[in-house]
Amino acid sequence: MPEAATRGKKKEKNKEGLPARVMVIVAHPDDAEFACGGTVAKWGREGSEILYLVCTSGNKGSKDLNMTPHRLAEIREREQEAAAKILGVREIIFLRHNDGELEASLASRAEIAMLIRHFQPGTVITHDPWRLYQIHPDHRATGLTVIDSIVAARDHLFFPEFMAIGLQAHVTSQILLFSTDNPDFFVDVADTIELKLRALAKHKSQVGRISDWKERVRNWASASGERAGLAMAEAFKRIPLS
């Protein structure tokens, strides 16, 4: 991880005004594609460096009674890698925690704060943990942990052991929360919706059992776009930090 010291020299925005480095932190494979695949494709194509951090390998997300967690994890990681390649994601890290067992703990905060300090993203995209009636425990836990980790990453007195291995404090410029009840930041994805659908199609273990999934995704994008005066959009709650 010594290269982290040089990462901070890169500007937080590139010459087009887009985030230079974006870290998308999600609970499961396919969460990123469903929630912000169009944004990832758009920003990646226009010059942003996109990194994925996937907290579980989705090893319980199957209705197949003959499926095992180990086999499913392998399948879903391959699907995630294929989907990310289509969208232009630079790197994926799988933390490989058990699906359905994520907790907003101090240990999880340290794990993600360390990676934030290493990769030094200007923008972090993650789940909105305060979404009303959000029933999935992993989505809530991931959102809370990421937000707590951003705070821990920015102040040098949190986890001082990181400083000893060259991981300096890092201030993230903004958080974008997806699947939110209170969106105030919209990204036009009319030009990248087909890339998003191509990426989602790689998650065959998940979308294969939903006959109208493409129609649903287009309808979500249209509904978000209508709120912003766009044909199609992805919506976020933006938390500016600097």
N, C-alpha and C positions, 0 to 999 in steps of 0.2 A: 503493500500500500504506500510506499514512499512517494509515488507519483502524485499523490493528493496535494502535495505542496505546490506543484506546478499547475494544477487544475484551476486554482483560484485566480490565476493571472488572466484567464479567458474572460472576456466581457460577459456580463449577464444577459445582454441582448446583442443579437447580431445586427448587421447593417440594415436589415429590413425592419427592425424593431421587434422581431420575434424573440422569444426566449432562446438563449444560446444552448442551454442544457436543461432538459426536462426529465424529471424522475416520476414515473407513473408507478404508484405503490398500491397493489390490489390484494384482495384476499385469495382469489382463485384464478386459474387459467380461464380465459374468456371474459372475465370482468372488464378488462381494459378495452377489448374490442367492442363489447356491447355498449359501454358507457362513453368511451371517447376515441374509438377507432378512427373516426373521420378527422378529428382534431390531430391525432398522432400522425396520420397519413399526410395531412395538409402541412403541419409544421415540419415534419421530417423532410418532405419534398422541397420545402422552401429554405432548408438549411439548419434547422434545430437538431441538436443531438439528443436522441430519445433513449432513455434507459428504463427497463422494466424491473421491478422488484415484486415477485409473486410469493406471498407468504405461505401458501399451501400448494400442494400439487393436485388439489381437488380429488383426493383419493377416496371420497365417499359419495361423489356425485354421479350415481348410476342407479337405474331401476332394474338392471340385469342381475337376477338372483345368483348367477354363476360367476359374476365378476368378483375379483379380489382387490383389496385396496392397493396392493403392490403393483398389480398389472394395470389397474386404472391410472395410478400415478404416472406410470411410464407412458401410457397412451396420451394422457392429457398434457404432459410436458412436451411430447413430440408435436401435438396439435398446437400448443402455444408457440413453439419455435417456428412452425410453419406459418402461422398467422402473423407473427411479429415480423418475419422476413418480408412478407407482402407489404407491410406498412412502413418498412424502413427503419425498424428499431435497431439500435446499435448493439445493445447487450441485454441479456436477461439473466437475473439471478433468482433461483428458486430457494426459498428458505426451508421448504419441505416440512413444515409443521403439519400436524394432522388436521384434516378438514373438519370443521365444526368444533374445534377445540381451542381456537385463538382466544387469548385474553389480553386485556390492556394492563399488563404487568410491568414492573420495573425492569425485569429481564428483557422483555420484548422491546421496551423503550430503548434500552442500551443497544440492543442488536441493530435497530433501525437507525438510531442516532449515529452510530459508528459508520454505517454505510452512507448516510447523508453527509457526514464530514468527509468521507473519502471521495464521493462523487461530486460533491459541491454543486447541487442543482440550483438554478435560479428560480425555477418553478417546480412545485410538487403537485401532482394530481392524485387525488384519492377519494375514497368513499365519504359521503356526508354522514357522520355518526349521529347527527341530530335529526335526521329525516323522521318525520312522524310515522309511527307504526312500522318502522324498519324491524322486521322480525328475524332477519338472519344474524346470528350472534357474531359470525366472522366479519361481516361488513361493519357492524358497530365497533367491534374491537379493533379492527384495522384502522378505521378512521380516527378513533381516539388515540391509538398508539402513535400513528403518524404525526398527528398534531402535537402530542406531548414530546415526540422525538425531535421535531423541528425546534422546539424551545430548548431542549437539552443540547442539541447540536450547536446552537448559536452562542451559548454562554460557556466560557472556558472552565468555570468552576464545576460544571456538571461533568461527571465521569472524567476526572482529571487523569485517569490512567490512559485515556486516548492521546493526551498530549505527549506522553512518554514514547509513543510509537509514531509520532509525527502527524497526528490527525488534529489539525488546528480547528478552532471554533469556526463555524460557517453560518452566515446569515442568509436564509432563503428569502427571496424577494416577495413571493406570493404563493398562496395555496389556492388551488382550484378544486372545489368539492363537487363531485358529480352525483347524480340521482338525488338531487336536492329539491326541497319544497320551495326554496326562495332563490331562484336563479337571478343573477344580475350581470352575467358575463356570457356572451354567446359567440360561438365560432361558426362561421359559414362553412358548411360541409357539402354544399351542392356539388362541388367538383370532385369530392373524394368519397361520396356515399357508396359508389360501386366498389371502390377499393376496400371500404369497410365491410361490405357484404362478402367480398371474396375472402377476406381474412376470417370473418366469422364462419364461413363455410368450411374452413379447416378444422373447426371444433365439432367434428362429426359426432362425437360421443354425446354432445349436448344438444346441438340444433337438429340432429338427425331425427329426433322424436317429435319435433314441432313442425307441423306441415306448413304453417303460414308465417314462419319466422321472418322471412324477408319482408313481407307486407307489414308486419309489426314494427320492424326496425325503421322502415321508410315512414310509417305513420308517426312514430316517435320523433323522428327528425323533422317531419313537417309541422307537428304540433309545437316543437321547440322553436322552429323557424318563424312560425306565425307570431309568437310573442315578441320577436325581435325584428319583424318586418323582412324576413328572409325566406327563401324557398325552403331551405333545409338547414338545420343548425343543431349543434350540441350545446347544452346549457349547463352552467356551473354557478356555484356560489363562490365569489372571489374574496379572499381574505388577503389584503395587502399587508406586507410586513416591513417594507423599507421603501 
